[in-house]
Amino acid sequence: MTENELDLPSAVSHVTVDGKDVYLVGTAHVSKESVDDVRTTIDQVGPDCVAVELCPARHAAMTQQDAWKKMDIFKVIRQGKAVFLLVQLIMSSFYRKLGEQLGVQPGAEMMEGVKLARERDLELVLADRDVQVTLKRVWGYLSLWNKMKLLVELLGSIFVSENVDEKMVEEIKNQDQLENIMGAFAESFPGVKERLIDERDIYLAQKIRSARGQRIVAVVGAGHVPGIMQEIRQETDLAPLVELPPRGRTGLILKWGIPLAIVALFVIGFFRGGASSSIDALWIWFLVNGLLSGAGAAIALAHPLTIAATFLGAPLTSLNPMIAAGWVAGLVQAWVKRPTVADLEDLPNAVCSVKGFWMNPVSRILLVVVLANVGSSLGTFISGSWIAVRVF
């Protein structure tokens, strides 16, 4: 079928690159119409290759039903990946809530592309950047204040249960509205938009551009289409886009500087006020840090033993740059309430509700890690300031 004979959905954009015909299917990630658009486009075009906006990790999670069973929660905590996993769960819970209301599985349009490529023996290109690289680049380049702000907004989104109808989802596909939404998003978190959207536009464009075959159908979120159309005609080196952010000097200074400053306050307090002053400072440090970190664990409905361990451990871990209070809390919680295979299997469904987020042992462990760390950080700031006022 020639180009003029094709009867493609309005969501499809066509571009010719290096003699290849590329058809971008702009989709909403929770939309029955998008699934039909993908099927119709592949039927009409008869491509040599299908590219989808998935990375290998997300592809495996969507196609391997037992993927959650293999997760080692202890390893997640020890490697400091609890926050990243929690963010992924919050994002997936949002799409699942929409999917339940609209009767379509989140990512169904991507899976339709994967399924048709497999059935028709077409080359499949997983064109997206690894989700862990994306999250680490987003997180790593944020300031400490923006990290706290973003974390609060993400945790707050757990409680959002806004009804979204099918008409609203299809309106979201409108490119102008999407650009407006992203513009507002950029105003609050410009670094997030750059690394979550703009960099992936470039990455997706280059992966689609280099795909083999003369006719390529690429299934991507509608918000990526304008950026891909802009970037696909030029060749770009992808190496800088997969580099993990270097550890910033500010983070390193705070990591080592705050514990050293607290110890210095104890020493100065001893010489200025004697042993009694130092003992009072130790009590302030121990109680404020321990109580706030323990309170964070308690808000996450941690086991009493976890709360006690967090209370005792936080004042010590706050003086050790190599250990976080949340790690201790999470490991203890995982030990006293070890998740079962059934808990891991139920995780994707559990995070669709506030109750499920708190009651599932796996997501509760992640909440314990994050909220204990938040409590410990507040405790360090408050008790450190209190001691400094007493000393000076």
Long-range contacts (C-beta under 8 A, 24 or more apart in sequence): 1-44, 1-45, 1-46, 6-44, 6-45, 7-44, 8-40, 8-41, 8-44, 8-45, 9-36, 9-37, 9-40, 9-41, 11-37, 11-173, 11-222, 12-37, 12-41, 13-225, 13-229, 15-229, 15-232, 15-233, 17-209, 17-232, 17-233, 18-209, 19-214, 20-209, 20-211, 20-213, 20-214, 20-215, 20-216, 21-45, 21-214, 21-215, 21-216, 22-208, 22-209, 22-216, 22-218, 22-232, 23-47, 23-215, 23-216, 23-217, 23-218, 24-208, 24-218, 24-220, 24-225, 24-228, 24-229, 25-109, 25-113, 25-217, 25-218, 25-219, 25-220, 26-173, 26-175, 26-220, 26-221, 26-222, 26-224, 26-225, 27-109, 27-110, 27-173, 27-219, 27-220, 27-221, 27-222, 28-109, 28-169, 28-170, 28-172, 28-173, 28-221, 28-222, 29-95, 29-106, 29-107, 29-109, 29-110, 29-221, 30-95, 30-98, 30-99, 30-102, 30-104, 30-106, 30-108, 30-169, 31-102, 31-104, 31-109, 31-166, 31-169, 31-170, 31-173, 32-102, 32-103, 32-104, 32-108, 32-166, 33-170, 34-108, 34-109, 34-173, 35-104, 35-108, 35-109, 35-112, 37-109, 38-109, 38-112, 38-113, 38-116, 38-217, 38-219, 39-112, 39-116, 41-217, 42-113, 42-116, 42-120, 42-217, 45-215, 45-217, 46-215, 47-122, 47-213, 47-215, 47-216, 47-217, 48-122, 48-123, 48-212, 48-213, 48-214, 48-215, 48-216, 49-122, 49-123, 49-124, 49-125, 49-211, 49-212, 49-213, 49-215, 49-216, 49-217, 50-113, 50-114, 50-116, 50-117, 50-122, 50-123, 50-124, 50-125, 50-216, 50-217, 50-218, 50-219, 51-124, 51-125, 51-126, 51-127, 51-207, 51-208, 51-211, 51-216, 51-217, 51-218, 51-219, 51-220, 52-110, 52-113, 52-114, 52-124, 52-125, 52-126, 52-127, 52-128, 52-218, 52-219, 52-220, 53-110, 53-127, 53-128, 53-204, 53-218, 53-219, 53-220, 53-221, 53-224, 54-107, 54-110, 54-114, 54-126, 54-127, 54-128, 55-126, 55-128, 55-129, 55-130, 55-131, 56-126, 56-130, 57-130, 57-131, 57-132, 58-128, 58-131, 59-114, 59-126, 62-107, 62-110, 62-111, 63-111, 63-114, 66-345, 68-344, 68-345, 68-347, 68-348, 69-341, 69-344, 69-345, 71-344, 71-362, 73-334, 73-339, 73-362, 73-365, 74-331, 74-334, 77-327, 77-330, 77-331, 77-334, 77-365, 77-369, 78-327, 78-331, 80-324, 80-327, 81-132, 82-326, 82-330, 82-365, 82-366, 82-369, 82-370, 83-139, 83-151, 83-369, 83-370, 84-132, 84-135, 84-136, 84-139, 85-366, 86-154, 86-363, 86-366, 86-367, 86-369, 86-370, 87-135, 87-154, 88-131, 88-135, 89-347, 89-351, 89-357, 89-363, 89-366, 90-154, 90-155, 90-157, 90-158, 90-351, 92-348, 92-351, 93-158, 93-351, 93-352, 93-357, 94-157, 94-160, 96-348, 96-349, 96-351, 96-352, 97-161, 97-352, 98-164, 98-169, 100-352, 101-163, 101-164, 101-165, 102-164, 102-165, 102-166, 102-169, 109-219, 110-219, 112-219, 113-217, 113-219, 123-211, 123-212, 123-213, 125-207, 125-208, 125-211, 127-203, 127-204, 127-207, 127-208, 127-211, 127-218, 127-220, 128-200, 128-203, 128-204, 128-207, 129-199, 129-200, 129-203, 129-241, 129-242, 130-242, 133-242, 133-244, 134-195, 134-196, 134-199, 134-200, 136-244, 136-245, 137-195, 137-199, 137-244, 137-245, 138-191, 138-192, 138-195, 138-196, 140-244, 140-245, 140-248, 141-191, 141-195, 141-245, 142-189, 142-191, 142-192, 143-250, 144-250, 144-251, 144-254, 146-189, 146-191, 150-189, 150-192, 151-370, 151-374, 155-370, 158-354, 158-357, 159-354, 161-354, 172-222, 173-222, 174-222, 175-222, 175-223, 175-225, 175-226, 178-222, 178-223, 179-226, 182-223, 197-223, 197-224, 197-227, 198-227, 199-241, 200-224, 201-227, 201-228, 201-230, 201-231, 202-227, 202-231, 202-236, 202-238, 202-241, 203-238, 203-241, 204-228, 205-230, 205-231, 205-232, 205-236, 206-231, 206-232, 206-235, 206-236, 206-238, 208-232, 209-235, 255-321, 256-321, 258-380, 258-384, 259-318, 259-319, 259-320, 259-321, 261-384, 262-318, 262-319, 262-380, 262-384, 262-387, 263-319, 265-384, 265-387, 265-388, 265-391, 266-387, 268-391, 269-387, 269-390, 269-391, 272-391, 273-390, 273-391, 277-390, 277-391, 280-390, 281-387, 281-390, 281-391, 284-383, 284-386, 284-387, 284-390, 285-315, 285-383, 285-384, 285-387, 286-315, 287-383, 288-379, 288-382, 288-383, 288-386, 289-314, 289-315, 289-318, 289-376, 289-379, 289-380, 289-383, 290-314, 290-315, 290-379, 291-379, 292-375, 292-376, 292-378, 292-379, 292-382, 293-325, 293-329, 293-372, 293-373, 293-375, 293-376, 293-379, 294-372, 294-375, 295-375, 296-329, 296-368, 296-371, 296-372, 296-373, 296-374, 296-375, 296-376, 297-329, 297-333, 297-368, 297-371, 297-372, 297-375, 299-371, 300-358, 300-364, 300-367, 300-368, 300-370, 300-371, 300-372, 301-358, 301-359, 301-364, 302-329, 302-333, 302-364, 302-368, 302-372, 303-332, 303-333, 303-336, 303-337, 305-332, 305-336, 306-332, 306-333, 306-336, 306-368, 310-372, 310-375, 314-372, 314-375, 314-376, 314-379, 315-379, 317-376, 318-376, 318-379, 318-380, 324-373, 324-376, 325-372, 325-373, 325-375, 325-376, 326-368, 326-369, 326-370, 326-371, 326-372, 326-373, 326-376, 327-369, 328-372, 329-368, 329-369, 329-372, 330-365, 330-366, 330-368, 330-369, 330-372, 333-364, 333-365, 333-368, 334-365, 337-361, 337-364, 337-365, 339-365
